[in-house]
Amino acid sequence: MSLGEENSDALNSAVTNAYQLGILTVVSAGNNGSDASRTSPASTPEAITVSAIGPDNTRPSWASFGPPIDVFAPGIDVKSAFIGPNNNEAATLSGTSMAAPHVAGLVLYLKSIDPVGNAKAADVTDTLKLATAGVVINPGLNTANLLAYNGNGA
């Protein structure tokens, strides 16, 4: 999800209810450079909340931080589909909304390699936390220092 607002019980409950049904929700942390605990759905414990890093593994000052952050992913100068005048544009964009799709793809990858095909939401979330630790520069106060990684070694 690429949206955010002040804390919303309704939005947080929707993400929690989805999780209880086995549906993982990957959300962007926000681009206001503050603690993501103050926004929804980033503050939902059951969400996988993603903040951004640049090419040198530094969290940009605008990328939100704090206890809700589960993992970081590339979020600066990401080539993306974009709605332009011809409806078939591409653009180079930055933001936690560019970082979250990396992790959404990783979640689907992790679900796809489950040998019996029924990976539970908690299993995938636990596997994501095996990310590369300690490489994010300036992750922010009380923020997990984990960089998304597929565990493949390739």
N, C-alpha and C positions, 0 to 999 in steps of 0.2 A: 504494500500500500504506500502510496506517495501522497499522504495528506497529514494534516496535523492541526490541532486546535488546543485551546486551554483544556485542562482535564475535563473529561466528559464521561460520566458513569455509563451512559448509554453506549458510547463507542467502545469503551473498555469492556463492558459486558458482552458486546457482540463478539469481540476477539476471544474472550474467555469461553463463551459458549461454543464457538467454532473449535477451539482447542479441545474442549471436552468431547466433541464429536470426532476428534482425530484430524482436524484440519489445522495445519500450521499457517500462521499469518506472519509474513515478513514485512516489516514496516521501516520506513525511513525515520531517522532520529530527529531530524529538523535542522534548519539552517540558521538558527538565531544565536548560536554560540553560547547557549545557556544549558542548564541542567534539564535533561529530557524527562525528568520526573514530573515536571510541571505541564506536560503536554500529553494528549491522547492522539492516537493509540500507542505512542512510543512508551508510555509509562506502564502499560499492561504487562504484568509478569509473564503471561503466557505467549506474548508476542515475541518474535525474534527481531530485536531492534538493532538496526545497522547504522553506524556512523561512517564518515568518510575519511579517507587518507589521500594524500597526493603521491606522486611517483617516488618521493624520497621517504615514504612511510610516515610523514608528519600529518597530524590532524590539523586541518586548516582552522583558523580562529572562528569561522562561522559555523563549523560543524558542532552540533550539540554533543554533550558528554553526560556522564553521570551513571549511577547504578543501573538504570534500565538498559544500557548498551550491552549487547551480547557479543558483538563482533564488529570489526572494521572491514571495509572493502574499498577498492578504488572508487573515487568519486570526483576526481578533477580531470577535466578535458576528456570526457568519455564520449565517443561518437555514438549518437543515438538517433532513432527515428524521431521525426519532428513534423508537426502539422504546419506546413507553410502554404504559400499561395497555390501550389500545384498538388497539395495533399500527398506528396510522395517525397518529402524532403528528408535530409539528414542534417544534423547539427552537432557541434561539439559543445557539450554542456557540463556543468559542475554542480554538485550538490549531493546530499544524502539520498535524494531520489535517484541518483545515478548509481549509488553504491548498493542500495537494497536489491536491485535486480540480479546483481552478481550472486548474492546470497540466496535469492529465490531459486536461481538456477542450480546452485549447489544443493539446496534442499531436495529438489527433484532428482538430482544425480544420486544423492545418498539414498533416497527412497527406491530408486531404480536398481541399485546394486544389492538390495536386500534379497537374500537367496530364496525366500519364500514369498516375497512380494507383499508383506503386510507389516512393514516397519511402522511402529507406533510413533505418534508425535513426540513423546518424551524420548524415545530412542534416537530420533533424528536430532533433536535439540541437544542431547548429551553428546552425540558424535560431533556436532558443530563446535562444541566447546573444546574439542581436541585441536583447535586451530593453533597456528603458530603464536607462541606467547612471547611477550617482551620486546617486540620489534616496532611497535607504534611509538613514534616520538610525540611527546606531549599529549597523551590520550585524554587528559583532563582529570579533575579531582574525582576520586571514588569510581573510576571507570575501568572496566576489564580491559587489559592490554592484550587483545587477541585479534590476529589478522586472519580472515577467512582463508581456508586451505582445504583442498579436496582430499588430502591424505594420500594422493597418488604417487607423489615423488617425481612426477614428470613435469 
